[in-house]
Amino acid sequence: MARPLLPPPGRYLVFGLCILCLILSVGIGAAGEGWAWLAAIPFAILTVLGLRDLGQVKHSIQRNYPVIGHIRWWVEAVRPEIRQYLIEADEEAAPFSRSQRGLVYDRAKGKVGEQPFGTLHDAYADGYEFIGHSTAPAIPADPASFRITIGGPDCAKPYSGSVFNISAMSFGALSANAIRALNAGAKRGGFSHDTGEGSLSPYHQEMGGDIVWEIGSGYFGCRTDDGRFDPERFAERAALDQVKMIEIKLSQGAKPGHGGVLPAPKVTPEIAATRGVPMGRDCVSPSRHSAFSTPLELMDFIVTLRRLSGGKPVGFKLCLGHPWEFMAIVKAMLEAKVTPDFIVVDGTEGGTGAAPTEFSDHVGVPMREGLLFVHNTLVGAKLRDRIKIGVAGKIVSAFDIVSVLAIGADWANSARGFMFALGCVQSRSCNTNRCPTGVATQDPGRQGALVVPDKAERVFNFHALTLHALSEMLAAAGLEHPDEVKPHHLARRISATEIRLFSEIHTFLEPGDLLDGGAPPGLYGDNWRRAKASTFNH
């Protein structure tokens, strides 16, 4: 029995209409109507597209919905922009909220950042934080005085640093113009600019701003041909007056414990010269250092860098992982009688141009918990007064700075905050080389849109107005300098009916608590007993 003719399924309707319109256009054109031949062109293209969809085997949607199935991919392509500009709530962090970005944009443009009609935060939601104000407020201090001296007893050239600085971002991840603008803003504002592990580029040196030179596991800028540390090359660059501090990168928040590879085709002549790597070969950043493999060897490396740099402050940056490993480093400090001048604590909420999803989402300790652990361990070992602590991780406002000062930080760094000041719109295309604002790209045409003098002014403004806001906030609390902020000055809502001071929420060790076998059971005591100065392993 013959099957009855059925109309084509509805999913082929658009494809069928394209074929029909093509036939009609060709027929009308053949009848002498010239315009019809022009009309036939788009229908011919769509018909060919539909035939291709039916024949390909990779995408089921396009096989089932020829022509119209492409709409899904078009919508997917613009979904982030539609969500960001039309749908996203002001306080929805993804990873930074519209309110956070708006605050940076306003301050970068020279606006104080005022807010009409009240806060957008829910003061009764769990996790809401605030600083208490005083009934006898202080007179706001000059933000220029918000500086700290970094350099322990073994440092011959201490550095007076701002409490708010540019965090580690490499040339190669950022464009040349972005590096120029950041460093020019830092120069004008008197704050420091961390090079990231991509080394000290000509664009950092061009503007003359204070530099923190980060030394990663690839030893870029101070490496031998086989990728090991080169003392002579290090000493040559570390001697530059512009280089104020040396930072050893043990790990970073966005991808702790993970190395990286810049494929050979992406190693431009500029990047090769900056990093000291050959053209035509992959640029490898290993997951661990070759200059040391134990906590005691790390202490030796710190001594070496301090000597080769002429006595400049030397420290290290890490995202806290296994707690006993950091305690092993502290035990090595005690045994070797060597201390770094500073430690920068990064958090798993940190960002990078690209990182494995699982690393960004589930590896490493968040910054505040890492900061508290590092601070307490140094206090418990009676070393805190010799070592300054900086932090990095989603810091864009004066309150962000206050909240970390209250639990042990001496200063704060920001990477993405200063990227916003440059004009970053959080398009999250850093890994594509197609950054729409010229910040995170090596494309000459795209980065040419970033005008250095204008963006340098914005970097300066963002820093200056953030410290101005910090001064006013401290004055409202009856304080005159950031180093006066203590845990009892800040509070957090922990339930619908209860608010507690930071001093009540967090555990704070007393000087010497970890020494002489007095460490109590629990997080600190158990890990202290587990740690060994001779090894990172347990």
VONUTI-26211 format. One record per residue (C-alpha): x, y, z. Coordinates in steps of 0.05 Angstrom, whole numbers, padded with zeros to 5 digits, always signed. Example, Ala and Ser with C-alpha at 12.3 -4.5 7.8 and 13.67 -1.06 7.14 Angstrom:
+00246-00090+00156+00273-00021+00143
//
This chain:
+00000+00000+00000+00029+00066-00021+00043+00116+00035+00002+00180+00028+00040+00244+00011+00050+00285+00074+00070+00357+00079+00143+00367+00099+00154+00372+00174+00149+00442+00203+00223+00444+00218+00236+00447+00143+00187+00505+00132+00239+00560+00129+00284+00519+00083+00225+00504+00039+00206+00578+00035+00277+00594+00014+00273+00544-00043+00204+00570-00064+00227+00642-00063+00288+00624-00104+00245+00589-00156+00197+00648-00160+00254+00699-00165+00287+00660-00221+00220+00652-00257+00205+00726-00252+00275+00744-00274+00270+00698-00334+00206+00735-00352+00246+00799-00361+00243+00831-00292+00316+00848-00277+00306+00863-00204+00284+00792-00192+00355+00766-00207+00381+00809-00150+00327+00782-00104+00347+00711-00123+00418+00719-00095+00402+00717-00020+00352+00661-00031+00404+00622-00070+00454+00631-00013+00404+00608+00039+00385+00548-00004+00458+00527-00010+00465+00537+00065+00405+00492+00077+00432+00438+00032+00498+00441+00069+00462+00436+00135+00426+00373+00113+00491+00341+00089+00537+00358+00149+00543+00309+00207+00570+00352+00265+00508+00391+00287+00442+00355+00297+00403+00419+00304+00424+00444+00235+00407+00376+00204+00338+00378+00235+00327+00453+00225+00365+00473+00162+00376+00548+00155+00336+00568+00216+00380+00526+00262+00435+00578+00253+00395+00627+00294+00413+00588+00356+00487+00598+00344+00477+00672+00328+00438+00682+00393+00490+00643+00432+00544+00687+00404+00512+00751+00429+00482+00722+00493+00537+00749+00540+00529+00820+00513+00452+00817+00517+00456+00791+00588+00508+00842+00609+00475+00903+00580+00401+00886+00586+00387+00831+00636+00441+00828+00689+00422+00857+00757+00463+00914+00785+00488+00872+00844+00497+00807+00806+00571+00791+00806+00593+00754+00743+00649+00760+00764+00643+00835+00778+00574+00867+00785+00550+00926+00745+00553+00968+00808+00626+00950+00821+00645+00965+00749+00604+01029+00750+00640+01053+00812+00708+01043+00779+00685+01076+00714+00660+01137+00752+00723+01145+00792+00766+01135+00731+00729+01193+00699+00742+01237+00759+00674+01229+00792+00672+01214+00867+00622+01158+00859+00559+01184+00894+00495+01142+00900+00424+01170+00901+00364+01143+00939+00400+01093+00984+00440+01030+00980+00426+00973+00932+00452+00923+00983+00404+00886+01029+00427+00905+01099+00388+00846+01127+00419+00792+01082+00469+00743+01110+00540+00765+01096+00525+00840+01094+00587+00876+01121+00599+00946+01146+00648+00989+01185+00623+01021+01249+00625+01096+01253+00646+01138+01312+00607+01191+01349+00672+01230+01349+00696+01225+01276+00767+01243+01259+00788+01296+01209+00800+01261+01142+00875+01250+01132+00913+01266+01069+00910+01202+01026+00982+01216+01005+01002+01195+01076+00972+01126+01067+01039+01092+01056+01076+01035+01090+01150+01018+01093+01166+00949+01064+01233+00919+01084+01254+00876+01143+01318+00879+01183+01359+00847+01127+01335+00896+01074+01383+00951+01055+01335+00990+01011+01265+00992+01041+01208+01015+00997+01154+01064+01017+01092+01036+00983+01020+01058+00975+00965+01018+01010+00933+01008+00941+00973+00984+00880+00968+00951+00812+00969+00875+00818+01008+00827+00773+00990+00829+00699+01041+00810+00646+01058+00843+00581+01032+00791+00532+00969+00782+00571+00958+00858+00568+00974+00900+00508+01033+00947+00503+00987+01008+00508+00953+00980+00570+01021+00970+00604+01041+01041+00585+00977+01071+00612+00980+01032+00677+01052+01050+00690+01042+01123+00672+00983+01127+00720+01026+01093+00774+01082+01143+00762+01036+01202+00770+01000+01174+00831+01061+01147+00868+01039+01075+00872+01071+01010+00846+01058+00968+00785+01071+00892+00788+01099+00865+00723+01068+00796+00728+01112+00737+00711+01120+00760+00638+01180+00803+00661+01199+00875+00656+01182+00900+00586+01205+00963+00551+01134+00989+00560+01140+00985+00636+01207+01023+00633+01182+01075+00583+01137+01111+00633+01182+01107+00695+01132+01084+00747+01152+01043+00808+01159+00969+00790+01150+00905+00830+01186+00853+00787+01152+00786+00793+01197+00725+00783+01157+00663+00763+01178+00591+00751+01197+00608+00679+01247+00661+00704+01229+00706+00646+01278+00762+00638+01330+00727+00681+01336+00657+00652+01387+00614+00618+01375+00584+00550+01349+00520+00582+01300+00558+00627+01337+00560+00693+01351+00620+00736+01408+00664+00711+01439+00706+00768+01476+00754+00721+01415+00772+00680+01374+00780+00743+01426+00826+00776+01429+00869+00713+01354+00884+00713+01344+00885+00788+01395+00941+00792+01348+00988+00754+01325+01044+00800+01254+01035+00774+01252+00965+00804+01232+00975+00876+01216+00904+00899+01226+00831+00877+01167+00783+00882+01175+00707+00875+01111+00677+00848+01097+00610+00881+01026+00607+00856+00969+00652+00832+00897+00652+00851+00865+00637+00784+00904+00573+00771+00947+00554+00831+00993+00494+00820+00986+00500+00745+01038+00520+00694+01026+00550+00626+01048+00548+00554+01049+00605+00504+01049+00569+00437+01106+00585+00389+01062+00623+00339+01042+00672+00394+01114+00687+00415+01124+00754+00380+01193+00785+00374+01174+00834+00430+01151+00779+00477+01213+00738+00461+01259+00796+00476+01222+00814+00541+01220+00744+00568+01288+00722+00542+01260+00663+00503+01276+00641+00431+01229+00652+00373+01198+00591+00341+01191+00551+00405+01136+00545+00457+01146+00591+00517+01137+00545+00577+01121+00568+00648+01129+00505+00691+01082+00489+00749+01140+00492+00799+01207+00526+00808+01274+00494+00791+01315+00542+00834+01289+00510+00898+01250+00449+00919+01245+00455+00995+01226+00510+01043+01298+00518+01066+01321+00524+00994+01268+00578+00984+01300+00617+01041+01368+00610+01006+01337+00636+00942+01309+00697+00979+01378+00712+01007+01408+00705+00937+01357+00752+00905+01365+00803+00960+01441+00803+00951+01438+00806+00875+01388+00863+00877+01431+00905+00923+01388+00896+00984+01319+00911+00955+01257+00882+00988+01246+00809+00967+01182+00770+00981+01136+00719+00951+01064+00713+00927+01021+00652+00937+00950+00627+00936+00945+00585+00999+00937+00511+00986+00957+00458+01036+00963+00497+01102+01021+00455+01128+01063+00476+01067+01059+00549+01086+01075+00531+01158+01135+00492+01131+01159+00556+01099+01151+00593+01165+01189+00538+01202+01244+00546+01150+01246+00621+01165+01257+00604+01239+01309+00551+01226+01349+00591+01174+01338+00657+01210+01317+00687+01143+01252+00724+01130+01222+00752+01067+01207+00826+01069+01135+00815+01046+01084+00762+01027+01027+00775+00978+00966+00730+00989+00926+00717+00926+00858+00683+00928+00821+00632+00886+00774+00688+00865+00833+00719+00826+00829+00725+00751+00873+00712+00691+00867+00714+00615+00850+00640+00614+00851+00583+00664+00823+00513+00666+00751+00518+00691+00761+00470+00749+00822+00510+00773+00785+00576+00772+00724+00546+00807+00752+00494+00855+00827+00500+00868+00859+00543+00921+00837+00579+00984+00796+00644+00979+00836+00706+00993+00807+00726+01061+00816+00657+01091+00886+00653+01062+00903+00722+01089+00878+00704+01159+00918+00639+01160+00982+00673+01136+00974+00730+01186+00959+00684+01244+01017+00636+01228+01066+00694+01226+01038+00722+01291+01041+00653+01324+01113+00645+01303+01132+00716+01327+01151+00738+01256+01094+00784+01238+01131+00848+01257+01187+00830+01207+01142+00816+01147+01090+00859+01112+01029+00826+01080+00995+00848+01015+00932+00817+00985+00900+00810+00917+00831+00786+00897+00769+00825+00872+00787+00891+00906+00757+00953+00874+00730+00998+00929+00753+01032+00992+00711+00984+01034+00744+00925+00999+00810+00952+01023+00785+00964+01094+00756+00894+01098+00825+00862+01086+00863+00911+01130+00818+00890+01187+00840+00818+01185+00915+00826+01176+00934+00859+01109+00981+00918+01105+00963+00936+01034+00919+00914+00976+00931+00902+00902+00880+00904+00846+00886+00877+00776+00817+00876+00745+00798+00941+00781+00854+00977+00743+00833+00940+00679+00764+00971+00687+00798+01039+00696+00831+01027+00629+00762+01015+00597+00754+00939+00604+00680+00922+00597+00685+00850+00624+00672+00820+00556+00711+00759+00580+00747+00752+00514+00817+00759+00543+00839+00692+00515+00816+00705+00443+00862+00764+00425+00798+00801+00406+00790+00845+00467+00741+00900+00445+00776+00955+00486+00848+00940+00468+00867+00921+00540+00880+00846+00534+00903+00837+00462+00966+00838+00420+00927+00858+00358+00959+00925+00336+00894+00952+00309+00853+00935+00371+00904+00961+00421+00912+01024+00381+00842+01044+00404+00870+01050+00475+00897+01121+00479+00953+01121+00531+00949+01192+00558+00874+01188+00568+00875+01120+00601+00935+01138+00645+00894+01196+00672+00837+01147+00687+00884+01100+00724+00910+01158+00766+00839+01182+00780+00814+01114+00802+00871+01106+00851+00867+01177+00878+00791+01177+00888+00791+01107+00919+00842+01131+00971+00801+01194+00981+00740+01150+00996+00784+01108+01042+00805+01170+01080+00733+01192+01090+00711+01123+01112+00768+01118+01162+00752+01187+01189+00679+01168+01199+00704+01109+01241+00748+01157+01282+00813+01133+01249+00868+01171+01214+00911+01118+01179+00897+01050+01148+00944+01015+01198+00895+01034+01254+00840+00989+01226+00828+00929+01272+00779+00870+01270+00732+00902+01320+00719+00960+01273+00682+00918+01222+00620+00874+01229+00582+00822+01189+00510+00798+01191+00511+00723+01203+00435+00712+01208+00370+00749+01205+00376+00768+01278+00451+00770+01293+00510+00814+01275+00581+00800+01299+00646+00839+01297+00703+00810+01256+00740+00801+01323+00684+00754+01345+00678+00716+01280+00751+00702+01266+00804+00667+01307+00866+00708+01321+00929+00678+01350+00973+00712+01401+01048+00723+01390+01085+00658+01403+01024+00612+01405+01057+00564+01356+01124+00561+01390+01152+00517+01446+01100+00463+01434+01043+00506+01456+01002+00503+01392+00931+00480+01410+00896+00424+01372+00857+00444+01310+00874+00479+01245+00936+00515+01269+00964+00465+01319+00954+00403+01277+00984+00433+01214+01042+00464+01252+01061+00396+01280+01054+00366+01210+01099+00418+01176+01174+00407+01165+01224+00459+01144+01260+00408+01101+01202+00391+01055+01137+00416+01025+01109+00345+01027+01075+00310+01084
//
